[in-house]
């Protein structure tokens, strides 16, 4: 890799690359090493599991500048694409989900989906999401305490919501959990990811045929009778786009809901503010998204041309990772960034990414997290963790950070 400017002092060797990814020492905070990286004059060089090297961006302004630059490429077919998972690059390069495309292909496919996730469309979904969350709280309370907030609440809520949006039958919750776990794990091989996605695409393929013959009021039906029928997208590409929408819609909420609930239980003063003034909830969700940054390492990019930063440059042809968790804890952007403040007025976090690839489902994500948390704390006021947070098993090998289980009592 070419060293970004500023170059090292004459006669000195460039610093050794760090091994990446780094583990969180606290489930609520990004790795502590990010703070030191943010203070250096140039991006940090890192070695990733594939054996490649990539630059790590940790400053808020650098992350936004790099992600919004026209030379920022998400195309997984690029040799320097900094995939962290063993099978991630090969599968993404073959299937080409829209999050791993560049314009104009990315723009064309994203336009097919964006109408389903507008503020108005998502607002119309609130009553249904409220019913789903209330139903799953009743399920949780039907179990002996302690019960697992991940498997018995968050997984059931996130899977139900995204499947109903898409029009996927909810016959086996564990099926979707297995698919997203395998496909989102950095330790999964290309063969393991391929087998899991083959199972998922088999299900989606059958649904495409069914909905072509008998369309319903759901996203898959609208894609099948619209873009697919008009020849604007191939069946193979449609399978991939539906698959990534299902995967991402399930995995982010499944990890965010229990971690956010635990953070509020560990900050009873902040939970008390929300109980006193429920109008704070929408802003609190944005603050929790910033504070937790579960999608910290999802923004993998390649510079197709030199990308200038403040005082440095990402050289053309190099891969880089814009660390969202580091940017969201940058004191230059957020006063006292390590403090959870549900009344924080700033909502300019980058938890959903930034630029052309900013998460298309962010409006749904915000609403789903808000309703899931409000319903949980309203209906279970005595909710409390049954295990200290530092003792909970973490999903450190996943593309989206989370906890394997969160036992709670009431």
RATAWO-V728577 format. One line per field, one symbol per residue. phi: phi as a letter, one per 30 degrees, with the letter a starting at -180 (. if undefined). psi: psi as a letter, one per 30 degrees, with the letter a starting at -180 (. if undefined). burial: b if it has 9 or more other C-alpha atoms within 8 Angstrom, else e. Layout:
phi = ???
psi = ???
burial = ???
This chain:
phi = .dddddddeeicdddddddbdcdddbdcbdeddedddddddbeddbccedjdcbcccbdeddeddddcdeddccddddeceddcddcddddddddhdddcccedddddddddcdddbdedddeddeeddddddddddddeddcdddbddddcbdddddddddddddjcdcdbddeddddddddcdddddedddddddddddddddddedddddbdbdaddeddddcedddidbdddddeddddddddddddddeddddddddddddbdddddddddbdddeedddddddddchdcecddcbbddbecdcdiabddejcdbbdddddddcdddcbehddcdbdceddbcdcdciaidceedcdddeeddddddddddddcbdceadcbeedcddccdccdcdacdabdbba
psi = kkklkkllkkfkklkkklkklkkkfkffklkffeeeefflfllkkkklffflllkkkfkeeeeeeeffkfgjkgjffkegkhkfkegeeeeeeefilffhllkfeeeeeefffeffgleeeeeffeeeeeeeeeefeeeefflkkkljfdefdeeeeeeeeeeeefhkkifjefeeeeeeeefgkffkleeeeeeeeeeefeeeeeeeeefeeikaileeeeeefceeefgfkleeeeeeeeeeeeeeeeeeeeeeeeeeeeeeefifeeeeeeeeifffeeeeeeeeeeeeifhegfiklkjflkjkajglkjkkfklljjjeeeefgjfffjkifgkjjfgkfkghlgfgalafgkkfgeeeeeeeeeeeeeeefefifgklkfkkeffkklifglekkakelikll.
burial = eeebeeeeeeeeeeeebeeeeeebeebebbbbebeebbeeebbbbbbbbeebbbbbbbbbebbbbbbbbebbbbbbbeebbbbbbbbbbbbbbeebbbebbbeebbbbbbebbbeebbeebbeeebeebbebbbebbebbeeeeebbbbbbbbbbbbbbbbbbbbbbbeeeebeebbebbbbbbbbebbbebbbebbeebbeebbebbebbbeebeebbbbbbbbebbeeeebeeebbbbbbbbebbebbbbbbbbbbbbbbbbbebeebbebbeeeeebbbbbbbbbbbbbbbbbbebbbbbbebbbbebbbbbbbbbbbbbbbbbbbbeeebeebeebebebeeeebbbbbbbeeeebbbbbbbbbbbbbbbbbbeeeeebebbbeeeebebbeebbbbbbbbbbbbb
